[in-house]
Amino acid sequence: MSLRRVFLAAFLTLASPAGADVWPYGQAECNQLWFMRNLIMDRAGYCFGTALGQALYDNGDCLGKDVALAAPQSRQVAAIQTLERQIGCKVDTGSTYLELPLMEHYRRLSDMPLPDNGASACLNWIGPSVPLLSGYAGGARHLATIERGDRIGFGYIPEGSWVAVVLSKGGAGGREVLGWFDSGPLNLESACSDWAG
């Protein structure tokens, strides 16, 4: 079974009402989803009225509360909102601080990744060099290159053959980069000498 099918099957199982009692997500994932959804809205020119929105996004160039999203961004926002509802997310928008370790990494992305229901990691990449991009759609920027010896953390639902990962350059403790790569031409199992999770 492909990596995408495994993630999708697990997501659909847990996204069903019957799976709601065993949903493994917590406040960290809710913070991530809230931040990503509102980052998309900020880029579209949304004017934030909450203390948290104003603390995290720049209202200096906002256009209003009713902004138009392009079709891909509209789909991303809808998918994020669905997951937030299924998890039962509550974020304190009266606060001016959001606990989100990879916040600046999400700001660099053009396509937002949805967290999956588990995580795994390639502890030692032995596959070919692969570009890590800001998104899976056209026009994505190059952020880094996955190279031999790197550590790759998987924890997001793929988009087709595209996978969002946290890359640790040079292994554990190295510089981290969050981005997308096309896993289509690769056999991920043989591109890694050691797996965790």
VMD Tcl script that draws the C-alpha trace (Angstrom):
set ca {
  {0.00 0.00 0.00}
  {1.34 3.47 -0.87}
  {2.36 5.96 1.81}
  {-0.49 8.28 0.73}
  {-3.07 5.49 1.08}
  {-1.81 4.63 4.57}
  {-2.07 8.27 5.70}
  {-5.42 8.79 3.99}
  {-6.94 5.60 5.41}
  {-5.84 6.54 8.91}
  {-7.14 10.09 8.45}
  {-10.54 8.94 7.18}
  {-10.89 6.38 9.96}
  {-10.17 8.95 12.65}
  {-12.15 11.67 10.90}
  {-15.33 9.62 11.09}
  {-17.71 10.28 13.98}
  {-16.98 6.79 15.31}
  {-13.29 7.64 15.51}
  {-13.87 10.94 17.31}
  {-13.30 9.38 20.74}
  {-9.82 8.16 19.79}
  {-8.63 11.29 17.95}
  {-4.99 11.68 19.04}
  {-4.61 15.41 18.38}
  {-4.22 18.02 21.10}
  {-3.69 21.73 21.59}
  {-0.40 21.73 19.63}
  {-2.19 20.59 16.47}
  {-5.05 23.02 17.10}
  {-2.55 25.88 17.38}
  {-0.92 24.76 14.14}
  {-4.23 24.55 12.28}
  {-5.43 27.93 13.59}
  {-2.15 29.58 12.62}
  {-2.05 28.08 9.11}
  {-5.69 28.92 8.36}
  {-5.20 32.50 9.47}
  {-1.89 32.78 7.62}
  {-3.77 32.01 4.40}
  {-6.35 34.65 5.31}
  {-3.62 37.18 6.17}
  {-2.01 36.69 2.76}
  {-5.40 37.37 1.16}
  {-5.64 40.70 3.00}
  {-7.89 39.79 5.94}
  {-8.05 42.39 8.75}
  {-7.74 40.72 12.16}
  {-9.82 41.98 15.06}
  {-8.72 39.56 17.79}
  {-5.74 40.18 20.05}
  {-4.04 37.00 18.83}
  {-4.62 37.76 15.15}
  {-3.24 41.28 15.55}
  {-0.22 39.98 17.49}
  {0.73 37.39 14.87}
  {-0.20 39.04 11.56}
  {0.37 42.46 10.05}
  {-2.88 44.41 9.60}
  {-0.94 47.26 7.95}
  {-1.79 46.01 4.46}
  {-5.17 44.41 5.18}
  {-8.17 44.95 2.91}
  {-11.13 44.03 5.13}
  {-12.98 41.13 6.70}
  {-14.51 39.84 3.46}
  {-11.59 38.72 1.31}
  {-11.58 36.50 -1.75}
  {-9.40 33.40 -1.79}
  {-8.11 31.68 -4.92}
  {-9.50 28.16 -5.39}
  {-6.43 26.32 -3.97}
  {-6.36 28.50 -0.85}
  {-10.12 28.16 -0.43}
  {-9.73 24.36 -0.49}
  {-6.91 24.54 2.06}
  {-8.97 26.72 4.42}
  {-11.98 24.40 4.08}
  {-9.84 21.31 4.82}
  {-8.27 23.00 7.85}
  {-11.67 24.11 9.19}
  {-13.05 20.59 8.78}
  {-10.16 19.13 10.76}
  {-10.49 21.84 13.45}
  {-14.20 20.97 13.86}
  {-13.52 17.23 13.98}
  {-10.84 17.66 16.62}
  {-12.93 20.18 18.57}
  {-10.22 22.85 18.51}
  {-10.41 25.86 20.80}
  {-7.72 28.54 20.57}
  {-7.65 31.50 22.96}
  {-7.82 34.42 20.53}
  {-7.85 36.85 23.45}
  {-4.22 35.96 24.12}
  {-1.29 37.64 22.36}
  {0.87 34.49 22.33}
  {0.51 31.18 20.52}
  {2.67 28.16 21.44}
  {3.82 26.92 18.02}
  {7.46 25.75 17.68}
  {7.60 25.76 13.86}
  {5.73 29.06 13.38}
  {8.41 30.75 11.27}
  {8.69 27.61 9.14}
  {4.95 27.71 8.35}
  {5.34 31.35 7.30}
  {7.77 30.22 4.56}
  {5.29 27.74 3.05}
  {2.98 28.49 0.14}
  {0.90 25.33 0.72}
  {-0.13 24.42 4.27}
  {0.27 20.79 5.46}
  {-2.41 19.08 7.55}
  {-1.05 17.11 10.51}
  {-1.66 13.37 10.34}
  {-2.53 11.01 13.17}
  {1.01 9.89 13.87}
  {4.59 10.59 13.09}
  {7.61 8.70 11.86}
  {11.13 9.64 10.92}
  {13.85 8.58 8.54}
  {16.93 8.76 10.76}
  {19.44 8.41 7.91}
  {18.52 9.38 4.35}
  {20.50 7.31 1.82}
  {18.44 8.19 -1.25}
  {19.21 10.72 -3.97}
  {19.38 14.45 -3.34}
  {15.83 15.84 -3.44}
  {14.72 19.49 -3.49}
  {12.56 20.62 -0.57}
  {10.07 23.27 -1.72}
  {7.68 25.76 -0.11}
  {4.66 23.96 -1.60}
  {3.36 21.38 -4.00}
  {1.79 23.80 -6.47}
  {3.55 25.57 -9.32}
  {5.82 28.46 -8.42}
  {6.96 26.96 -5.10}
  {10.32 28.23 -3.84}
  {13.35 26.03 -3.16}
  {14.01 25.93 0.61}
  {16.68 23.25 1.01}
  {17.90 19.95 -0.41}
  {17.47 16.56 1.24}
  {20.88 14.86 1.14}
  {22.56 11.70 2.42}
  {22.74 11.56 6.21}
  {19.81 13.94 6.77}
  {16.98 13.15 9.20}
  {13.43 13.54 7.86}
  {10.38 13.78 10.11}
  {7.03 12.73 8.65}
  {3.87 13.98 10.36}
  {1.63 15.45 7.69}
  {-1.04 14.15 5.30}
  {0.39 13.94 1.75}
  {-1.09 15.81 -1.23}
  {-0.91 13.29 -4.03}
  {2.74 12.28 -4.27}
  {3.86 15.40 -2.38}
  {4.89 14.97 1.25}
  {5.52 17.72 3.83}
  {8.42 16.91 6.13}
  {10.68 18.48 8.73}
  {14.24 18.11 7.46}
  {17.10 18.13 9.97}
  {20.26 18.87 8.05}
  {23.07 16.60 9.15}
  {20.84 14.44 11.38}
  {19.36 15.03 14.80}
  {20.13 18.45 16.23}
  {20.86 19.95 12.82}
  {19.24 22.98 11.23}
  {15.54 22.29 10.66}
  {13.59 23.14 7.51}
  {9.89 22.43 6.91}
  {8.94 21.89 3.30}
  {7.44 19.67 0.61}
  {9.06 17.13 -1.71}
  {7.69 14.96 -4.50}
  {7.97 11.35 -3.33}
  {6.46 10.00 -6.56}
  {9.67 8.79 -8.21}
  {11.14 7.49 -4.94}
  {10.80 4.31 -2.95}
  {10.83 5.89 0.51}
  {11.46 2.62 2.31}
  {14.70 1.99 0.42}
  {15.76 5.68 0.54}
  {16.21 5.44 4.30}
  {18.53 3.12 6.22}
  {16.85 3.53 9.61}
  {13.24 4.36 10.56}
  {11.65 5.42 13.85}
  {7.95 5.56 14.70}
}
mol new
graphics top color blue
foreach p $ca { graphics top sphere $p radius 0.5 }
foreach p [lrange $ca 0 end-1] q [lrange $ca 1 end] { graphics top cylinder $p $q radius 0.2 }
display resetview
